[in-house]
Amino acid sequence: MEAKGRVFYLLLPIFFLNGVGLLALSSASLMFVNGVYLKKQIFSVVLALITCAFFVKVPLLWLFKHRNTLLMLAFVGVFLVLIPGIGHVTNGARRWIHISGFSIQLSEFAKIALIIWLAGYVCENDSYCINFFKGFLKPVAICGGLAFLVLCEPDYGTAFLMMSIVLTILFLFGTSLRHLLFFLVTGGISFGILILLSPVRLRRITSFFDVEEHRFDATYQLWQGILCFASGGLWGNGIGLGRQKLAYLPEAHTDFIFPIIGEELGGVFAIAVIMFFLLFVSVASIALWQKKDAFVRALGLGAVLIIAFQVIINIAVVTGCFPTKGIALPFISYGGSNLVAMYALVGLIINCLRSNGLCNGTKSMRPVGWLK
């Protein structure tokens, strides 16, 4: 398939999903005065499209050369969020910075800097990918430092997402499975200890195993989301005719917007949304896997993984497969920072697909590790 054809099959599902998001948001935010959330989201769409166009045109060589600077800026930005008086606290979490009336979640953009740096690292060190220190421990430690700052906000979901992407990219580019298992065991134990030390999150985990029993307290949001799907059935109640958004389902316009789609547009339409996500991820992944250049391939796949993992986590959470965690549904949930970041990733993916195969001087990838 030619590059133009691939780009079409990438943009088609994205625009469809974004349109569904605006439609669902127009309904989910009816209870808010003057449709303020819908107006802000439309403005974010315009800004996101401009950002996407920028990342389509930005030279990949420039990103490669300045990857360390971009990662350092991500560290500084996430650190600034943690400082009282700079970072803004909402619902007990310090994740936003207010600038001229806008709230910016810098961790969304830190994920982009992370994959740019990691793509450059695996490109320069492809011959060391099976080495424990240089091929695994060093990149995990550096990326883990950024994830740790995000964890301190606290934002367990985004930190988990970051490290999942790092481990997946390292595995795809040759890191030994033994090294990954070592980290998964030690990291899992550490993550478990952090949950045990947090009564709120521990209660969230334990109540997850008996949702109905805790439906009036700890699992109230999840229970109301499940009721959305039950109420909508296969064909839905009609756009704007859902009842759970009327002060029953918290965060109906953000993390739990997918149940609103299920209630008003039905299970069939909800499955169609999932299929469009699958179309985007499959077309992008297959095309990017054929790229010969290590940086182009790793950068493009990293961008795809961020979008794909967020979709998996969000849908798994709102359907009761994972414990409740605040992760936005890309292109659909309300939130300007997430929407702009997702379109930036789309721009990077298109940029990588349009690349001639070599990043103007970076070396082409040779198979390493399990790819030999």
Summary of the structure (lengths in Angstrom):
residues: 372
radius of gyration: 20.6
end to end distance: 26.3
largest distance: 59.9
contacts: 1261
relative contact order: 0.16
helix: 68%
strand: 5%
